[in-house]
Amino acid sequence: MPRLLEFWGIAAEASVASPFAHFEGWVSALRAHVVGDMAHFYPRFPSPLLFHSLYDLAPMRRRLSGLIDFARLNGGETRLSVATTDLRSGDPVIFDTACDRIELDHLLASCGFLPEFAPVTIGTRTLGDGGLSLNAPFDPIMQECLAPLRLFVLDLYARDDRLPSSLEAALERKNDLLFGNQTYLRLKDKISIRHLQRQRDGTSRGDDEISLLSYRAGADEPGPEKSFNFSRAALSRRWRTGRLDMEAALYGALGGRDGLRIIRREAGTVTDERERR
């Protein structure tokens, strides 16, 4: 937890939003586009002959090198799957500590979202962001785990939300639908396949608990530019939102449909544990 907080450069989670949070979010996103973010990336000097990417992830490389214990990551204590996309074939490529050794290049390849961030060549393949083919690599778990499964899928984009009432909201909604639907529809297909396989094997189909949590930005974020909002106040609010969403998933009595629980926490429905004390 301390290393995650250090990675994002925040000390604590923010519980009260600034009345100017939306404006501050836009300023932060525009600043990131122009000068980058000191802890993660900076603009790349453009070349008229060879395009590489808009930004250089050298600060991210240094930061991850100092924070991640790769021996532990590959030691088998916790299994990790990282999704990338082969930019030539378009196929998803998953690296899994069950059979691969994951290094820093695999992580940087998984965030090579074109054209902002550069792809990474590993072996004979040039790889980019996993979100270009599959946003959440839950496939190995659902295919290989035969026992009753308790699975939490965390998505950064919510497929269901309010109708947009402005140009900003419409652009944000488009991005959320493009990525959120990808995860949701793939997950539903995998659940159906898993049910059929278990029925074929004579095992129960009702003992899985699969939950989908989606980040819901709210009015504080700068709409379609929320991915570039690196203000420490926004990062702190996201940290708190994620923790409260997971509390709802772990302890909330929420029903599901077709084997899938959609965690849609409304503001104020989960009380902060420290506030209860």
Secondary structure, DSSP 4 states (H G I P E B T S, - for coil): -HHHHHHHT-SS---S--TTHHHHHHHHHHHHHHH-BTTTBEEPPP-SS----SEE-HHHHHHHHHH--HHHHTTTSS--EEEEEETTT--EEEEETTTS---HHHHHHTT--TTTB--EEETTEEEEEGGGT-SS--HHHHHH--S--EEEEEESS-SS-PPP-SHHHHHHHHHHHHHHHHHHHHHHHHHHHHHHHHHHTT--SSS-EEEEEE----TTS-GGGGGG---HHHHHHHHHHHHHHHHHHHH-----BTTEEEE-PPTTSS--HHHH-
